[in-house]
Amino acid sequence: MRHRRRGRKLGRNPAHQRALLRNLASALFLTERDDDYYDAMAKLPQAPKPPKEKGRIVTTLHKAKEVRPLVEKCITIARRTLNDQRKAIEFASGAERNTEEWRAWRKSKQWHQWSEANAPVLTARRRVVKLLGDKEATQILFDEIALRFEDRPGGYTRIVRLAKPRLGDGGQRALLEFVGKNDRVAKKPEEPSFDSGEPTTDTDEVAEDQTSDQEPDTEDAGSEEAAADELGGESAEDTGGEAAKKDA
């Protein structure tokens, strides 16, 4: 019985489980590489291909749920060292290594201040390297990703299930991606626009109908009068003609 043993075995022994999670977490961080890296590696016979979308990997649902705590733990460690990094930059030397200016800075009091400020950062980097086993992924995490989530106290990643299963065994696939880069923005439905610019209500329509019923139709009245005049003229002519016939 697995008393208080959390997590999934994923069909692997413990060493294989740790290696799997390290590789998945490192792969997620390495998707944030610059385009210059892929341009420089394009000359190699087996050049790495750039990811379709940065900050996103595709894996199975159970693997994504297992690697997510490791990814967020590493981001939290790096995010907490941002203030120490800024302090270390203030006391750092801009000269190149092994130059006279750098040697003078190395013997000055400013170097001791830089060393004290940089000690927590160095400790955190070594801790993340031990968790991930990849120095390049650690550098990308501390230089780019940590700054992105500086004001976010947690929840740096999301898991999105994919409808299409994996070929072969039919395993359920999922996306593991960083929050804030591919977020969906909910758009509010637009209100219907009218010619007058003001929406008409049922009460206005009823009022217009009542006023139209009360007002007399002048056009119809005029047409009726004209028709009566014409009829009157025709009747007068007819009576006159009949009288003339009788006299004759």
URDA-V295257 format. One record per backbone hydrogen bond with DSSP energy under -1.0 kcal/mol. NH is the residue of the N-H (numbers start at 0). CO is the residue of the C=O. Records with the same first field share a line. If there is no record, write none. Layout:
NH = CO ; CO
//
This chain:
2 = 0
4 = 1
11 = 8
16 = 12
17 = 13
18 = 14
19 = 15
20 = 16
21 = 17
22 = 18
23 = 19
24 = 20
25 = 21
26 = 22
27 = 23
28 = 24
29 = 25
31 = 28
32 = 29
38 = 34
39 = 35
40 = 36
43 = 40
56 = 175
58 = 173
60 = 171
63 = 59
64 = 60
65 = 61
66 = 62
67 = 63
70 = 66
71 = 67
72 = 68
73 = 69
74 = 70
75 = 71
76 = 72
77 = 73
78 = 74
79 = 75
80 = 77
81 = 78
84 = 80
85 = 81
86 = 82
87 = 83
88 = 84
89 = 85
90 = 86
102 = 98
103 = 99
104 = 100
105 = 101
106 = 102
112 = 108
113 = 109
114 = 110
115 = 111
116 = 112
117 = 113
121 = 117
122 = 118
123 = 119
124 = 120
125 = 121
126 = 122
127 = 123
128 = 124
129 = 125
130 = 126
131 = 127
132 = 128
137 = 133
138 = 134
139 = 135
140 = 136
141 = 137
142 = 138
143 = 139
144 = 139
145 = 140
147 = 143
148 = 144
149 = 146
151 = 148
157 = 176
159 = 174
161 = 172
165 = 170
169 = 165
173 = 58
174 = 159
175 = 56
176 = 157
177 = 54
178 = 155
204 = 200
205 = 201
206 = 202
207 = 203
208 = 204
209 = 205
210 = 206
211 = 207
212 = 208
213 = 209
214 = 210
220 = 216
221 = 217
222 = 218
223 = 219
224 = 220
225 = 221
226 = 222
227 = 223
228 = 224
229 = 225
230 = 226
231 = 227
232 = 228
233 = 229
234 = 230
235 = 231
236 = 232
237 = 233
238 = 234
239 = 235
240 = 236
241 = 237
242 = 238
243 = 239
244 = 240
245 = 241
246 = 242
247 = 243
//
